[in-house]
Amino acid sequence: MTIAISSEAFAQSRAIRFGRLWDGVRVVDDAVVVVEGDRIVRVGAGAGDVPDRAEVVDLRRYVGIPGLIDVHTHMTYYWDRQPGTRPLGQRRRPAVTVYLAQENARKTLETGVTTVRDLGASNEMDLAMRDLIGMGAIVLNGARIGEDSIVAAGTVVTENMVVPPRSMVMGTPGRVRRSLSDAEVGSILEYAENYVRYRKDYQ
C-alpha cells in the first residue's frame, strides 16, 4: 500500500478509507486501512472497522492498490519534448541529464510505482541518480537511501525515511533488516559494472 505518513501522525492511529482496495489477491469493498505510526496494522471493511479516536482519511472516491513494481525502466532517458526532437536524439552532459531526469522519477512515484528495475544508462547515470536520492540531493518523498544499500522489490519507502549506507531494506513499510557485508557490497558493485560493460553485446 503506497501511503505517505508524516512524522506528526506517528503518535495517532489513522483509518484510511477507500471505495475499493486490491491487496494483490482480492478486492475489498468499502476498505479501511488502519495505520499506526508508520506501519499498516490491518485491513478491514466498513465503518465498524474504524478504530475509536482514529483520524479518518476519506479516500472513498478512489481505489487503493499496493505499490507497483516497474521491472523495465530507463529513468534517465529524459526528453523535453521540444518540436523536432526525439527522446534519444538530445545530447547533453551526463550531469545535466541526471538533474533533468528527476522529473521522470517523481512522475514514476506519482503513478503508484514504488520500486523500479533500471536496465541501464550510459555513464552510469542511473547509479548517480540513485546515489543522489540517497544523499538527499534529489528529494522524492523526503526519503534518503544510503549509498550501496539494497531496497527489496515491493518495499514501500515511507516519507522522510532515512536508510544508513550499506543496508538491506525490506517490508511494507520498509525497515532496515541488517547491514550488508563487504563481500555483498562488492558483489553488487561487480554486477553493476559488468552490466554496464557487457550490455551493448545484447542490444
PyMOL commands that set and color helices and strands:
alter all, ss='L'
color gray80, all
select helices_A, chain A and resi 7-9+47-49+94-100+102-110+122-135+182-202
alter helices_A, ss='H'
color red, helices_A
select strands_A, chain A and resi 13-22+27-36+39-45+55-64+68-73+113-118+144-145+150-151+162-163+167-170+175-179
alter strands_A, ss='S'
color yellow, strands_A
deselect
rebuild
show_as cartoon
